[in-house]
Amino acid sequence: MSKQRPISPHLQIYKPQITSVLSIFHRITGVALSFGTILLVLWVVTLSLGESYYRYYLMFRSSFIGTIIFVGFTFALNY
């Protein structure tokens, strides 16, 4: 009778290592920087379109979600 060989270990068995955590964090901040760059381009576009469009941008920027996004973008930029 042959023994059943174990299936390859699942992610829950491994301890998170600093290199793997930093690699995942680097990918997340890269996505945040891509999204933040789009928002910066929208800022320039709304400035060029006129004051009424810029007010809409400022309303988004001063909202809770806009503040969270820009704080995250700033953190990712500094990381």
C-alpha positions, 0 to 999 in steps of 0.5 A: 500500500503506497502512502498518499503524497501531500499536495504542494503547500498552500499559502497559509502554511508559509510565513510572510517574508519581508521581500514578498510583502514589499514586492506585493506592496510595490505592485499596489503602489504602482497601480496607485501611481498609475491612477493618480497620474490620470487624476493629475492629467484630469487636473490639467485638462479641467484647468484648460477647459475653464473655471466651471469644469475646474469647480467640478474637479475641486468638488471631487478633490475636496470630497472624502473619497478624493482626499483618500485617493490623493493621500494614497497617491502621495504615499505611493509617490513617496514610497 
